[in-house]
Amino acid sequence: MAKERQDGNGRRSGPSEEDCEKAGDQARHTTGAARSYSCLTWLSPAEGKAALRKTMDAETGGSSASAVTAVGLPVNDCTGDEDGSWYATRTMQCQIYPDVQYTYRDGQGKVLGTALFATAQQLDLSTSSLSWTETDQITMLSSTGTLPPNLGVSWTTNCSATCSPKSTKPWTQASIRVGQNLTTTYTLTDQPSTVYDYIDLDYELAIGAPDAIALLPPIKWGGAEVRCDNKISLPNNGGCVVPWYTPTLRLPRSQYGSSADMIEWAQHNLSGHWGLRGTGQPLRRLKGDSQQAGNRNIICGSTKFTKDPNVQDDSCDEFPFAGTYESGALNGVTHGNDCAQVTAVRAGTTGDLALDWPTVTTVGTVTGNEKCVRGHIPKSLNTDLGGTYGGFVVSMRLADNDPFWLSITF
């Protein structure tokens, strides 16, 4: 399952080195003290990688290529996407942020030493459990000059709403040195409610030493999100997913023949392009059984569809599905005759319906602006494809109105 990148709200922002210098000036003017101090700041991924490359080159006297090889970023399912953004599948969310900078200064503001850190996180969920694990990592990538003794890492994870525990502290002033990776895995659990529980996770990181005054507050970020429910999406169990990830329903022609071909024809030839990634909008699950039945009756009711004796075990197939908000019946269509009309085309007599009835052809005039397609399709191809959609709803734990893409494969 391909990862999807979260835009916007998962990106980190926070104090800069300029903020650190201003805070240092203010501290000196206020207290006049000569004690050393420190700041923890964010760099952009590009700034951090440049700083790391420069540091490694200075230490090794080698090329930037060898320096990058020696970095040793923490590893998780986001390896290869170390850009500070959150990525996810339906049951996993991860992030690698390569560039947290620690700066140590004397009482006059002179830089005594610096260190670069990378953080990594991964949440692993289950569609059949209300508990999930989180693995957090922090690696000290490089350092320059002199750092204070007893440099330590403190990390807090805060879990909102119905989550337990509310606060987890993987590390409290845990000692760290260059090249060291701290890693820990812990379990979080949703406390079941009668609604969908949207759980936000927020993080707080401090790196410092007792002998250096921390001029800036700990850095904070969020963007991790979990949605759990107890027997709402599915009748028999509770489970959790990443709600902003849009899954893809893949339907192979080799299994569904003309039923799959009808969908692909509609995606490419009708203006709605329903579920076609890159062209159309996602489809959205419609949960209500009675509303689904009403949609199907409008398009395929017994008084509105006449079977074609030339199609083996003919049945009325429709797209978009009756179980989606894109159903023609919810978008102005009052009779299936108003959909684009297609019929399955026989290609053989092997006994394998997907091979024998692999494609469709249009019936009558098609404008391309129809809000649905209705087809004469062999019944088992129709019902098997519909069953696969039902299984997909279960496996992806789709809630009412949840989006999904649809792709026809071979």
N, C-alpha and C positions, 0 to 999 in steps of 0.2 A: 504494500500500500504506500503510495507516494506521499511524502510530507507536504503539507501546505504551510506557507509562511504567513504569520500574523502581521498585518500592517498597523502602524500607529501606536496603539495603546501599550504594546509590549516593549517599546523602545525605552531605553534608559536615558535619563537626563539628571544632571546634578551639578555640584560645585566644580569649578575649574581651578587651575593653578593661579589664575588672577584673583579668584576669591580667596585663595589661601594667602596670597601676598597681602591683600587688603586686611584680612583678619589678623595677620601678623603685625602689620603696622599699627592697627588699632590696639592690639594687646600691649605692644611696647609703649605706646603713648599713654595707655591707661595705667599700667602697672609699673612700668620701668624695670621690670624684672629681667634677669639675664637667663632665665631657664630656657632650655631647648623646647621646641614645639614641633608638632607634626600636623599634616593634613592628608586626608584620603579623598581623592578626586577621580572623576570619570574622564577617560579619554575616548574619543571616537575610535571605532575599530581601526580606521586608517592611521590615526595619530599613534595609537598604541603599537601597531605593527611596525611603524617607522621607528618609534622609540626603541622597541625591542631589537630591531635589526641593527640600529646604531650602537646599542649597548653591547650586543654580542660581537659585532665587528671590532669594537674597541678592545674587548677582552681577549679575543682570539687572534686579532690581526688578520683574520681571514676574510673571505667573501661573504656577501649577504646571503648567498644561496646556502652555504654551510651553516650560517647562523640560524636560518629558518629551520633547517633540519634538526638543530639542537634544541629548539624551543620546548618541545614536550608539552603541548597544550593538553588539558584534560580531555578524555575521550568518552563520548556517549553517542546516541543515535543522531546527534546534530554534527558529528564530525564531518568536515567538509563544508559546513555552513556556519563557520565561526564569525558571525557578523553582529552578534548582540541581539538578534531578533528571535522571537519564539517561533518554533516550528511544531507541527503536530500531525498525527494521524487521528483516527477516531478514538483510539485508546492509549495514546502516548503524546506527551508534550515535552519538548526539550529546548535548551538554549545553551550556547557557549558564548560568553562575553570575554574577549581576550585581554581587556585593557583597563585594569584598575590600577591607579598609580598612588603610591605612598611616598611622601616627601618629608624628610627630616631636616630641620634647620636649627641653627644655634640661636641664642637669644637676640642676636643682631640681624637675624634674617638670612644669614649665609646658609646655602644648601650644603649640608654635611653628607647626605646620601639619599638615594632614591631606590625604590623597588617597584617592579611591575608584577601584577597578579592577573590570573585568569580565573573566572568562575564558570562552573557548569552545573546544570540542573536537568533532571529528567523525572517526569511523573509517569508511572505505568499503571493504567487503569484496567478494569474488567467490566464487561457488559453484564456480568452475572454476579457482581460483588459490590457491596457498599464501602469496601476498603480499597485503598490503593497505596502504593509505595512511592516515596520520593527519594532520589539519590542526589545529594549535593556534593560538589567538589570545589576546592580552591587550590590553585597551584602558584607558588612563587616562581616566576619565570626568570627574573634577573634582578641584579642589584648593582648600584654604583656607590663608591665612597664608603662611608661608615654609617651603619644603622645602629639604633639603640639596642642595648641588650634586652632580652626577654620580650622580643617582638611577638605579639600574639594576635590571633584571629577570634573575633566573636561574631556569631551569626544567629539571627532569630528568624524563624518562619511563623507568620501569623495567618491563621486560617479562619475565615469569616463564617457567618451564618450558622448552619447546623453542623459544622465540622468539629471533630474532636481528635486530638487535643487542640485547644484554641491557639496555644503557643508552644513551639518546639525550639530548643536551643541546641543545635548540633555541636556547636563549639562555644566555649566561654574562655577567652584569653588562651586559646590553644597555641602552643609554640610552633613556629614555622620558620623554615630556612630556604635558601635558594635551591631550586630543583625539587623541593618536597611537595607532594600532593596530599592534601587532606581530603578524605572521602568518607561519607556516612550515608546509610540508608535507614529510613524510618517509615512507619506506617501511619496513615491518616484514615479516618472513618467518618462517613456521613451518618448523622443520627436521623433515622427515617421520619419523614413528615408526609402529609397528604397532598403535597404539591411537588413540582419539580424544584429541587434545591440547587440554586446557582451559588457556587462556592468560589470566592476569590481568594487567592493566596498572595500575600505581600511579604517582602523580605527586607531585612536590615543587616548591614554589614559594617563592622568596625574593625580597624587594624591599628594597633598602637602599642605603647609600652608605658609602664608606670613613670619612667623618668622623662617623658616628653608630653607636654600639654597638647591635647587634641583641640585644635582651634575650630574645627568644623564638626557638625553633628555627623553621626553615622549616615552612610549613603543608603537610600531606599529605592526599591523598585517593585513592580507588580507585573501583571499581564498573564499570570497562570490562572486558568479558569477550569473548573470541573462542574459538570451537571450530573446530579444523581436523582434517582426516584425509586420508590419502593412500590412495585406492582402497578405502576401507572402506564408506562410505555408498554410493558408486557404483563400479562395477568399473573404469572407464577413466580416472578423473582424481581429483586432489586438489582440495580447496577449503575455504573457511572461511565460517562463519555466526555470528550472534549467538545463542547457545544458549538464552537466557531468553526470546526473542521467540517467541510462539505464532502461527504463520501460520494463515490461513483458506483452506480449499478452497471455492471458489465454483462451484456447479453450476447452469447456467441451464436452466429448464424448456423454453425454446425449442429446446434441443439434445438434452435427455435425456427429455423428456416424462414418461411414467408412472414411469420409474425414479427420476427426481428427485422426483416427487410422492410416491412410496412413502417416500422418506427423510424428506421434510418431514412427511408424515402421522405417521411413527414418532416424530420429534422432538417433535411437539406432543401426541400421544395416548398414548404409552407412557411409563411412569414414569422410564425411563432418560434421556430427553431428550438422547441422545448427541450431543455436538458442538454443541449449541445454546447459543451464547454468552448469558449472562445468566440461564440456567435450568439447563442441564445442565453436565456436566464435559467437558473436551476428550476427543476420541478420541486413541488412542496407537498409533503405527505398530508393527506386528509384522513383524520382518524375515525370520524363518526361513521359507524356501519350503516345507519339508516340514510345518511346523506350520500354515501357511496352507492347504495342500492338505488336511490332516486336518480343519481347521475346516470347510472347504467341504464335505467329504464327509459330515460329521455333519449339516449343514443341508440340503444339496442333492445328496447322493449319488444315483446312478441307481436305487437300490432304495428311496429315500426321497421321491422327487418324481415325480409323474405329470404329464406335459404336458397342458395343456388345449387341445383342438383349436379352441376358439373364440377363442383368442388367437393372433394371427399370429406364426408362428415362435417359439412359446412357449419360454421359458427360465426357470430358477430364479434369481431375484435375491434377495439377502439383505442385511440391514443390522441391526446394524453389520457392516462388511466383515470377511471372513475374514482380511484382512491387518491387523487391529487387535486389541489386547488386549481390546477390548470385545465381540469376537465372542461370540455366544450359546454357541458350542461351548466357550469357555473360562470360561463362567460358569454352568455347571450344566445346559445344554441337551444332551440326548443324541440328539435326533431333531428334524428340522426341523418336524415336526407340532406341536411344543410352542411354536413361534413364533406370533405373530399372523399371520394369513393374509390376503393381499389379492390382487386380480387387476386387471390393466389393463382400462380401459373404452374401447371404440372410440367416437370422436367424428366420424370422417370417412373418406374414401377418396381423399385427395389424393396418396398415395404418399410423403408426408413422415411418417415414423413418429411423430415427436415431436408433430405436429399431430393425427395420426389416433388416437394412443393417449396422450392427455395426462394422464390421471388414473388413480387406482386406487379401488377400493371394497373394503370388508372382506368376507371370506368366513367364515361361521360366527360364533361368539361370541368377542368380544374383551374381556378383563378390564381391560386397561391395565397389568397388571403383567408381561406377557410380556417376556422378556429379548432378544427379537429380533423381526424381521418377515421373512416370506418371501413373495415375490410371483411371480405369473405375469406376466412382462414380455417383450415382443418382444426377441429376442436381441440385435439390434444396439444397442438402447438400453442394455441391460444391459452388454454388453461395451465399448461406447464410454465409458460412465461409469466403468467399472473402469479403462480405459486412461487416463482423465484423472486418476484417483487415482494411478496409477503415474507419470504425468508430473509430478504435483505432488510426489511423494516425491523425484523427481530435482531439480526446480527449487528446492525448499526444502531440499534435502540433509538429509532427515529421517533421523535415526539410530534404531536400535531403541529403542522406548519414548518417542520424541519426541512431545509433544502437538500437536494441531492442532484448530482449529474447522472446522465445516462449515456453509455457508450456501447455501440454495436461492434462486436469483435468477430473474429473468424474462428 
